[in-house]
């Protein structure tokens, strides 16, 4: 039977191994289908918006993210 201590250690090791792989989400420019307005956001804004550019590293959508 697995003890709670072993389970806790296993969970801690799993988190420690995944942490170096974590990275911030990229930013994209989104264009409104209604009026053409552009905004910079990390996630889709809804059905009235389409992706216009990106990915970017910063919240101002100025620094392009270079793919590895």
C-alpha positions in Angstrom: 0.0 0.0 0.0 1.3 3.4 -0.9 1.8 5.7 2.1 0.8 9.3 2.0 4.5 10.2 2.5 5.6 8.3 -0.6 2.7 9.9 -2.6 3.7 13.4 -1.4 7.4 12.8 -2.3 6.3 11.5 -5.8 4.1 14.5 -6.4 6.9 16.9 -5.3 9.4 15.2 -7.7 6.9 15.4 -10.6 6.4 19.1 -10.0 10.1 19.7 -9.7 10.8 17.9 -13.0 8.1 19.9 -14.9 9.0 23.3 -13.5 12.0 23.9 -15.8 9.8 23.2 -18.9 7.3 25.9 -18.0 7.3 29.1 -20.1 4.9 32.1 -20.3 2.2 31.9 -22.9 3.0 33.9 -26.1 1.0 37.0 -27.1 -0.8 37.5 -30.3 -2.5 40.4 -32.1 -6.2 39.9 -32.6 -8.4 41.8 -35.1 -12.1 42.6 -34.5 -14.3 41.3 -37.3 -16.7 44.1 -36.5 -14.5 47.2 -36.9 -11.0 46.0 -37.6 -9.6 47.1 -34.2 -6.3 45.4 -33.2 -5.5 44.3 -29.7 -2.7 42.4 -28.1 -3.8 39.4 -26.0 -2.6 35.9 -25.0 -5.9 34.1 -25.5 -8.8 34.4 -28.0 -11.2 37.1 -27.2 -14.3 35.4 -28.6 -16.0 34.5 -31.9 -15.9 38.1 -33.1 -12.1 38.2 -33.2 -9.5 36.6 -35.5 -5.7 36.1 -35.0 -3.8 38.8 -37.0 -0.2 38.2 -36.0 2.3 36.7 -33.6 3.5 35.1 -31.6 5.2 37.8 -29.6 7.2 37.8 -26.4 5.8 40.9 -24.8 2.4 42.4 -23.9 2.8 45.2 -26.4 3.1 42.8 -29.3 6.4 44.4 -30.4 9.1 41.7 -29.9 8.5 38.7 -32.2 9.0 35.2 -30.6 11.6 33.3 -32.6 10.6 29.6 -32.9 13.3 27.1 -31.9 
